[in-house]
Amino acid sequence: MPSATFRIDAAREADLPAIMELEESGFDAAIREEEAVFRAKLALFPAGFVVLRDESTGRARGYLCAERWAGDPGADPAAFRLGHDPAERHAPAGRVVYIASMTLDPALRGTGLGARLFDEGREHIRRAAPGLETELLLVNEAWEGARRIYERSGFRERSRLSGFFPHAGGESRAAILMARSLIL
């Protein structure tokens, strides 16, 4: 475990340069989001954007961003497309939260901080956005470590979207649509 102390914190516009560095180090060029998309998500649903902040430097070392939707789109690939305008589906009182993206500084992977960011970040969102009933996310079929984190948190595979994730180096990969009910 790293010696630094970390906290889950609301993302701020000043975090966007660090978030973009995390995006570049965390994702293949073919699936990176643009800064304008992150800026729009932060402006539209600030409660849905959190960072793992290094308390000694104040720097974001991981992020999780989400969108609040009125309903569940099922396995419609268009609902999840890269670079979509978050305003297209945003519903301020929506019942569905879509975990749109999450990554952690590669130097911190394997320390348990990814699971902490995922669990505490989602808890932060649920406290700030009451009325949520369902959590959704997509994961690349090749990202087994991420999928284990999600499964440990109660997410279950609902369907697969074949060829959803392009890859700059070759063959596209399937997306696994995972869901978790928040209704007890």
Protein Blocks (a to p, Z undefined) as FASTA:
>chain_A
ZZbdcddddddfklmmmmmmmmmmmpcfklcccfklmmmmmmmmmmlpccdddfknopaf
bdcdddddfbdebjafklmgghiafklmgcfkbcbdcdfbdcddfklgonlpmmmmmmmm
mmmmmmmmghiabdcddddfklmmlmmmmmmnopacfbdcehklgcfklcaddddddddd
fbZZ
